[in-house]
Amino acid sequence: MVKQTPISLKLDSYQLRKLDELCLQLGCKRNKLINFFVSQGISNLSVHRECSIILAMQKALNDLV
């Protein structure tokens, strides 16, 4: 069972309308899609952070040469 925590969220009216349209197209509930977008955003930020670390390591190694 997935544990959920209720939160309050303010969205731009246009974004909410687009979200609802997407939910209708996909046949899913708004909450499920918001959870998906949040998980993807966190994942993308993690990848970005990893790339930044690799770039910093490459720079440091190049400075040693």
N, C-alpha and C positions, 0 to 999 in steps of 0.2 A: 504494500500500500504506500502510495506517495504521500508524504507529509506536505501540507500546504499551509502557507501563512498569508492571511489577508493583508493587502496593502492598499493604499490610496494612490491613484495615479492620475495625473492630468495630462491629456494629450491634446494636441492641436486638432481642431474639428476636422480639418481636411485629412490629417493622418488617420484619425479614427474612422472616417468614412471609407478611406482606402483599405484599412484593416478589415472593416466589415465586408467590403466587396470581396476581398481576398478570401475571407472565411466562407462566404457563400460559394465562391468558385471551387474551393478545396473541400467544402463540406465538413468543416471542423469548427470547433468553438473558439471564440476569441481568446480565452484563457490559454488554451493549448498552443495557439499560434504565438501569443506573447511569450510564453515559456520557451518555445523554440527559438524565437528571436533573441531572447536574453542569453540562452545557452550558446548560440552561435556567436553572439557578440563577445562573450567571455572567452570562447575558444579562439576567436580571431585576435583578441587582445593578447592572449597567451602566446600565439604564434608570432605576433608582432614583437613582443618582448623578447622571445627567443632569438628572433632575427637581429634585434638590436644588440643583444649580448654577443652573438657571433660576429657581427660587424665590428664591435668594440675589440673583440679578441683578435680579429684579423688586422685591425689597425695597430694594435699593440705589437703583434708579431712582426708586422712590416717595419715598425719603428726600431725593432731590435736588429734588423738586417742592415 
